[in-house]
Every structure is written in C-alpha cells, then in structure tokens.
Amino acid sequence: MITDPELGEEWKTEPMEQSSAPSGSAREPTAGGPGPRPWRWALGGAVVASAVWAGGLYAVGGPPGDPEISYRASKNLCEDFAARTLGGIAGDLHKLRPVNHESSNRAVDGAVCAMTNVEGAQDFTVTARVDLHKKVDPSVEFDVPPLGLMANIGAVHTEAVPGLGERAAMIGSAGDQFMHLKAVDGGAVFSIEVSAFTFGERHGRPATDADAVKAAMAEDLRELIAALRK
C-alpha cells in the first residue's frame, strides 16, 4: 500500500468556523461523529495571505473599487498544474491529453484542467480549477455549502486545512472516494477534485491510502498557487 508522502510535518484538520452564527447558537458536535484525522499535510510552507482587501476602503469614507488580484490568469491550466505529487500516486496524469478550458467575463477569469490515469476506464481522475474574482471578494462566500456538489455525491464532511492560502477546506464524501480541496487567496479561489473509484489495486496501480491522497492534493495545490502568483 502506498503510504503518506514524506512531505512535511504532521498536521491536523480543524472544524470549520461559523463566523456568522449569533452568540450562543453554536451547534454541539454530533454524537459519535468522526473526530479530526491526523494527516501528513504536504504544505511545504504557507502561502502568504493577502494583507488588505478593498472593502477596507470604506473605513476612509469611499466605496471600494475592483479588488486587487494577486494572481495571473492561466492560459493553459494543464501546463500550469503539474500534479506532481498526485502523479506519484496514480501515475503520469499528463500522458492522456488532459482536457483544458478557459473562460473570461467582467466578473471572473476561470480555468479548468481535467485529467485521468487510465484511458477508457474509471480509476483515478483529477480536476484542477482556478477562478480569479475581479469584482467581489470571494472569501465572503467561502463557507457557503457547495450545493451542486452535495446534489451529485450526497452527504459530505468539511474540515478546515491550516496554512494554505488565506483559508482552505477539504470536503469529502463518505468513504473518501471523492475529495475536494479548495483555498481562497488574493482574490482567487483554487481547487483540486479527486475521484478514486477504488483504493484497492487496479490497472497496475498499488492500493492507495486516502490520507496520502489528501496530503498530495495539498502539496499540488500549494505548487499551483505558487505557479500563478504574479
């Protein structure tokens, strides 16, 4: 079985904070629910958080302008997204012509790269996405539940990931066959989704450990954030 990649010191996830909840309304943890799991997070150094958001301009009496974005738009996300650590688990994810798309409008510049490790078979798929928000601060809606995701895979569990961008969270399905890591930083939202149809041995790939995949997602997202920083 593939074990956690040796990429850094051990981290633990933290419950997501509900900053908008009124005083005294904090929910008690569900009885019998799973506690935080120790992961060997492959962060290799935190991404520096943006110091000031445009909303602060209200403090000096004027309305905010368009937020400043700390990242460049990707012209080909499949070239910018190396997937180096995930590739060490699933095999070369670039060999089967990854699918790349970009879009741009007044509000958001977006880019998506989808890749898989086996042609014509469902085994291990990865999708990276970057959205540069040119009109609003995306951190305001960062905690909004991903309703489309929940509609597709059912109940999910969400845990905060420390030390990655301004904020980061890991969203997983039951059994961790689907995992979604997202981070917000400097006016941009970065994400990696992984679908592993089995964690057993398949198509010549050794059995995969879910925690190793999560650590690899964190490392590859950190590298993508660094690659797109202006």
C-alpha positions in Angstrom: 0.0 0.0 0.0 1.2 3.5 -0.8 1.8 5.4 2.4 1.7 9.1 3.1 4.3 11.0 1.1 7.1 12.3 3.3 6.5 16.0 2.5 6.3 17.8 5.8 5.4 17.6 9.5 2.1 16.2 10.7 -1.0 18.4 10.6 -4.5 18.0 12.0 -7.6 19.3 10.4 -9.8 21.8 12.4 -13.6 22.2 12.4 -14.8 25.0 10.1 -15.7 28.1 12.0 -19.2 29.6 11.5 -18.3 33.2 11.9 -21.8 34.4 11.0 -23.6 32.5 13.7 -25.2 34.6 16.5 -23.8 34.4 20.0 -24.9 31.3 21.9 -26.1 29.4 18.8 -23.0 27.2 18.2 -24.0 23.7 17.4 -22.9 20.8 19.5 -20.9 18.1 17.7 -22.9 15.2 16.5 -22.6 12.3 18.9 -20.5 9.5 17.6 -19.3 11.5 14.7 -15.7 11.1 13.5 -13.1 13.4 15.0 -10.3 15.1 13.2 -7.9 12.7 11.5 -4.2 13.4 11.5 -2.9 14.0 8.0 0.7 14.5 6.9 -0.1 17.7 5.1 2.3 18.5 2.3 2.3 22.2 2.5 6.0 22.9 2.3 5.4 26.5 3.5 2.3 28.6 3.9 1.1 30.8 1.1 1.3 34.4 2.3 -2.2 35.8 2.9 -3.2 39.0 1.3 -2.8 41.9 3.6 -5.6 44.2 2.7 -9.0 43.8 0.9 -10.7 46.5 -1.0 -13.5 46.5 1.5 -11.3 48.3 3.9 -11.6 51.5 1.8 -15.0 52.0 3.5 -13.0 53.0 6.6 -11.7 56.1 4.8 -15.1 57.1 3.6 -15.1 55.9 0.0 -16.6 53.0 -1.8 -14.3 50.1 -2.8 -13.1 49.7 -6.3 -12.4 46.4 -8.0 -10.4 44.1 -5.7 -6.7 43.6 -6.4 -5.9 40.1 -7.6 -2.6 38.7 -6.7 -2.5 36.0 -9.4 -2.3 35.9 -13.2 -4.9 34.3 -15.4 -3.9 30.9 -16.7 -3.8 30.5 -20.5 -3.4 26.7 -20.1 -4.1 25.3 -16.7 -3.0 21.8 -17.7 0.5 23.3 -18.3 0.5 25.3 -15.0 -0.9 22.4 -13.0 1.9 19.9 -12.7 0.0 17.4 -10.5 3.5 16.1 -9.5 2.6 14.6 -6.1 -0.7 13.1 -7.2 1.1 11.7 -10.2 3.4 9.9 -7.9 0.3 8.0 -6.5 -1.8 7.5 -9.7 0.9 7.5 -12.4 1.5 10.2 -15.0 -1.7 12.2 -15.2 -0.5 14.2 -18.3 0.1 11.4 -20.6 -3.5 11.0 -21.8 -4.0 14.6 -23.1 -5.7 16.4 -20.2 -8.8 18.4 -21.1 -8.2 22.2 -20.7 -10.8 25.0 -20.7 -10.6 28.8 -20.0 -13.3 31.4 -19.8 -13.4 35.2 -19.1 -16.0 37.7 -18.4 -16.3 41.0 -16.5 -16.6 39.3 -13.1 -14.4 36.2 -13.3 -11.5 34.7 -15.2 -11.7 30.9 -14.9 -9.6 27.9 -15.9 -10.2 24.2 -15.6 -8.0 21.2 -16.3 -9.3 17.6 -16.1 -7.1 14.5 -16.3 -7.1 10.8 -15.6 -4.6 8.0 -15.3 -6.2 5.3 -17.4 -7.6 5.6 -20.9 -11.2 4.4 -21.4 -11.6 3.3 -17.7 -12.8 4.8 -14.5 -10.0 4.7 -12.0 -8.4 7.9 -10.7 -9.5 11.3 -12.1 -8.2 14.8 -11.1 -9.7 18.2 -11.9 -8.0 21.5 -11.0 -9.8 24.8 -11.2 -8.8 28.5 -10.7 -11.3 31.4 -10.6 -10.0 35.0 -10.4 -12.7 37.2 -9.0 -12.4 40.7 -10.5 -15.5 42.4 -8.9 -16.1 40.9 -5.4 -14.1 39.3 -2.6 -14.6 35.5 -2.9 -13.7 34.9 0.8 -17.1 36.3 1.8 -18.8 33.2 0.3 -16.1 30.7 1.0 -18.1 28.9 3.7 -21.3 28.6 1.5 -22.0 24.8 1.2 -21.3 23.5 -2.4 -24.9 22.6 -3.1 -24.2 21.3 -6.6 -21.5 19.0 -5.2 -23.8 17.7 -2.5 -26.5 17.1 -5.1 -24.1 14.9 -7.0 -22.5 12.9 -4.3 -24.8 13.2 -1.3 -23.7 14.0 2.3 -20.3 15.5 2.7 -18.0 16.3 5.6 -15.9 19.5 5.6 -12.7 20.2 7.6 -10.5 23.3 7.7 -7.0 22.9 6.3 -4.4 25.2 8.1 -1.6 27.0 6.4 -2.8 27.0 2.8 -3.8 30.5 1.4 -6.0 32.8 3.4 -8.3 29.9 4.1 -8.6 26.3 2.9 -11.0 23.4 3.4 -11.2 19.7 2.5 -14.6 18.4 1.5 -15.1 14.6 1.3 -17.7 12.1 0.6 -18.5 9.0 2.7 -15.6 6.6 2.2 -13.4 9.4 0.7 -13.9 8.2 -2.8 -14.5 11.8 -3.8 -12.4 14.6 -2.3 -12.4 18.4 -3.0 -9.8 20.7 -1.6 -10.4 24.5 -2.1 -8.4 27.5 -1.0 -9.0 31.3 -1.3 -6.2 33.8 -1.5 -5.6 37.2 -3.0 -8.9 37.4 -4.9 -8.7 33.9 -6.3 -10.2 30.5 -5.5 -8.2 27.4 -6.2 -9.4 23.9 -6.1 -8.5 20.3 -6.8 -11.0 17.5 -7.0 -10.1 13.8 -6.9 -12.3 10.8 -7.7 -10.9 7.4 -6.8 -13.2 4.7 -7.9 -11.3 2.2 -5.8 -8.5 2.5 -3.3 -7.6 -1.2 -4.0 -5.0 -2.4 -6.5 -6.2 -1.6 -10.1 -4.8 -1.2 -13.6 -1.3 -1.8 -12.2 -1.7 0.9 -9.5 -0.9 -0.2 -6.0 -3.6 0.2 -3.3 -3.9 3.8 -2.4 -4.2 5.4 1.1 -6.8 8.1 1.3 -4.7 10.2 3.7 -1.8 10.1 1.2 -4.1 11.4 -1.5 -5.2 14.3 0.7 -1.6 15.2 1.5 -0.8 15.0 -2.2 -3.7 17.3 -3.0 -2.5 19.9 -0.5 1.0 19.8 -2.0 -0.1 20.1 -5.6 -2.5 22.9 -4.8 0.3 24.8 -3.0 2.5 24.4 -6.1 -0.3 25.6 -8.3 -0.9 28.7 -6.2 2.8 29.5 -6.3 3.0 29.0 -10.1 0.2 31.5 -10.7 1.3 34.2 -8.3 2.2 37.5 -10.1 
